Amino acid sequence: MTHTGNPFGQVLVALVTPMTADGEVDWPAVEKHMDDVIVGGADGIVVTGTTGETSTLTDAEKLKLVEVGKDVASGRATIITGGGSNETAHAIELYKASEKAGADGIMIVTPYYNKPTQAGILTHFRLVADATDLPVILYDIPGRTGVPIKYETILRLAKHPNILAVKDAKGDFSEVSRVLNQTDLMYFSGDDSNVLPHLSIGATGLIGVTANITSRPYRTIVDAVNRGDLATATAEHKRLEPLVRALMTHVPGTVSAKYVLHGLGRIGSPRVRLPLVGPEEWEAAMIEDELALVKDVPGADFSNFRPDRNAAAGGALPKVHGTTR
């Protein structure tokens, strides 16, 4: 299938998966949180990504997140399914099922732990992209997967008709520029602190963790860049900086985002699944110190912030593990 234009959106939220205190998915909270970020300005949601705790979700939960997302969005935002697998056969079946569940696109992460060669990475992405008609975002995050998608491999993958974009968490801006010059691929910033730098050199949008707290400033930044208003985009970028630092510096973004959302009363529990755990006392204190510096950020009012370090402590063992099959 040939895709034209941008089928993903520009302000995409790397959605957390709200859970109960015992580590089960809190489906009413999922629905509410999805609606919150869409109302705030997101035009796309990535479910079951890194921030959504894909590594510890079951396949059934992943597919239900797509179905719930489509129902909640009701055409207001795209639903992209992230994650995948470090087993090519499993990834193929999971994305086929995600397409049937209604996903608008898929985001394929580089196979992790295996540390394949570039030939193996190329084959993995091609076979998964061959198995679906959905538009594909490649997820390049060597800090988690152990291997980058090298420039030459990206150029070869760009020739696949379903591979339309890259989520870049590598931060090599010279490579981004080279790829943008030599291909029609879209780029999405996968590093919250680098959203504006990415957009300023031609990226299409972002897939952000901090947008769980408020997607409104990112809508402002993207819209300002679209109309060539760098001053407005820069001012919003500066206002966001303490919030981004609070969420992305001290603990994994999933952990901090849930801690903050719970402190704001927007989710019922800050629980994450093991091996992730809630912030320790000193980590929570640093997050709270950063949040005290957040001023005038649309959608991020911390005047009634009530963090609960006890509720966030430790991690949960779900009843059913995120088995490979």
BELWO-V938438 format. One record per run of one state. SS is the DSSP state (a for helix, b for strand, c for the rest). FROM is the first residue (numbers start at 1). LEN is the number of residues. Records with the same first field share a line. If there is no record, write none. Layout:
# BELWO-V938438
SS: FROM-LEN + FROM-LEN
This chain:
# BELWO-V938438
c: 1-10 + 15-4 + 20-5 + 26-1 + 40-4 + 48-6 + 57-2 + 74-4 + 82-6 + 102-3 + 110-8 + 131-4 + 141-1 + 146-5 + 158-5 + 169-4 + 183-3 + 190-2 + 201-4 + 209-1 + 213-3 + 227-3 + 249-4 + 264-9 + 274-7 + 292-17 + 313-3 + 317-9
b: 11-4 + 19-1 + 25-1 + 44-4 + 78-4 + 105-5 + 135-6 + 163-6 + 186-4 + 205-4 + 273-1 + 316-1
a: 27-13 + 54-3 + 59-15 + 88-14 + 118-13 + 142-4 + 151-7 + 173-10 + 192-9 + 210-3 + 216-11 + 230-19 + 253-11 + 281-11 + 309-4
